[in-house]
């Protein structure tokens, strides 16, 4: 009997062989939300929602669950597409993927933040490791003046480390969520214990978003994503009287 897509995805994750734990340890380092690429400076619209009183501590679990299943699935799809591209890198496809993801981010601040994090991520990785795919990608983007989104950079590096796409995607989504929660700790009365419980309770949503990211493999931009509340909040962010975050 054929497994439900979500159960099949979980089955694939559990079957990952860990013959060499070193690449996983390296990916875990890169998946830390505190990795020095400037992620702590961005809230991706969360600052606006908290400033306006739209988002409270009590709302966070349900809000992030739904946001993961929407935006997380889309970002995961692009992460997965970059992972596939690494085996036979083509500059035109790389540039096109980044432009497609830019088109999926209507809020300028969030789009610029994603691109800044992606470029810094590749530069950081290349300062530590010899990954030809990452070097090609960064060089291509610089030549063509194109953006480098974080999700795509992470997928490319995960493949360069020899790790499977499913594992790479959920690691990316985990650091994405951890970054959002960290931002909320500075914006709301959210303590460390509460933040830890929140991240723990949302891990099933990370796995589900990873499973959903498998849809439309030829065009991840077709993965359904509808997050108008946060997109409009990000657009209003520059008008806030006081700000802790760039985005």
C-alpha positions, 0 to 999 in steps of 0.5 A, spaced: 500 500 500 502 506 498 504 511 504 501 518 504 506 523 502 507 526 509 508 518 512 513 517 506 517 523 507 518 521 514 520 514 512 525 517 508 528 521 513 528 515 518 532 511 513 538 516 512 544 512 513 549 516 517 556 512 515 560 519 516 557 524 521 562 529 519 557 532 514 551 532 518 555 536 524 558 541 519 551 542 516 548 543 523 553 548 524 551 552 518 543 551 520 545 554 527 540 561 527 546 564 530 551 563 524 554 570 523 551 572 517 546 577 520 540 573 521 539 577 528 538 583 524 531 581 521 524 580 523 521 579 516 515 583 518 514 580 525 516 587 528 510 590 525 505 585 527 508 586 535 508 593 534 501 594 532 499 589 537 496 584 532 501 578 534 502 576 542 505 570 545 499 566 546 498 567 538 505 564 536 505 557 536 499 557 531 501 563 527 508 559 526 505 553 524 501 556 519 506 560 516 511 554 516 506 550 512 505 556 507 512 560 507 516 554 509 514 549 504 515 554 498 522 556 501 523 548 502 521 547 495 527 552 492 532 549 497 530 542 494 531 545 487 538 548 489 540 541 492 538 538 485 542 543 481 548 542 485 549 535 481 550 538 474 550 546 476 548 550 470 548 558 471 542 560 467 538 555 472 541 558 478 540 565 476 532 563 474 531 560 481 533 566 484 529 571 480 523 566 481 524 566 489 525 574 488 518 574 485 515 570 490 517 575 495 513 582 494 515 585 500 522 589 499 525 589 505 524 581 506 526 580 499 533 584 500 534 580 507 533 573 504 538 575 498 543 579 503 543 572 508 544 568 502 550 572 499 553 572 506 552 565 507 555 562 501 561 567 502 562 564 510 562 557 507 567 558 502 571 561 507 571 555 511 570 549 505 572 548 498 565 547 495 566 548 487 558 549 486 558 554 491 563 558 488 560 557 481 553 560 484 556 566 488 561 568 481 555 567 477 550 571 481 556 577 482 557 577 474 549 577 473 548 582 478 543 577 481 540 576 488 542 569 492 537 567 496 538 564 503 534 558 501 537 556 495 544 557 498 543 552 503 540 547 498 546 548 494 551 547 500 547 541 503 548 537 496 556 540 496 556 536 503 554 530 500 547 530 504 540 528 502 535 533 500 530 531 505 535 532 511 538 539 508 531 542 507 528 540 514 535 543 517 534 549 513 527 550 515 529 549 523 534 554 523 528 559 519 523 557 525 529 558 530 530 565 527 523 567 527 522 565 535 529 569 537 526 575 534 520 574 538 524 574 544 526 581 543 520 583 541 515 580 546 515 577 553 517 570 551 522 567 555 528 562 554 524 556 557 517 558 553 522 559 546 525 552 547 518 549 548 515 553 542 521 550 538 520 543 540 512 543 539 513 546 532 518 540 530 512 536 527 510 542 522 517 543 520 517 536 518 510 537 514 513 543 511 519 539 508 514 534 505 510 539 502 516 542 499 516 536 494 511 539 490 512 541 483 519 539 483 520 542 476 518 549 478 518 550 486 514 557 485 508 553 484 508 551 491 502 554 494 503 560 499 499 565 501 501 570 507 498 577 506 498 579 513 506 578 514 507 581 507 503 587 508 506 588 515 513 587 512 511 593 507 509 597 513 515 596 517 519 602 514 514 607 517 515 604 524 517 610 529 522 606 532 525 599 530 530 594 532 530 590 526 532 592 519 526 588 516 
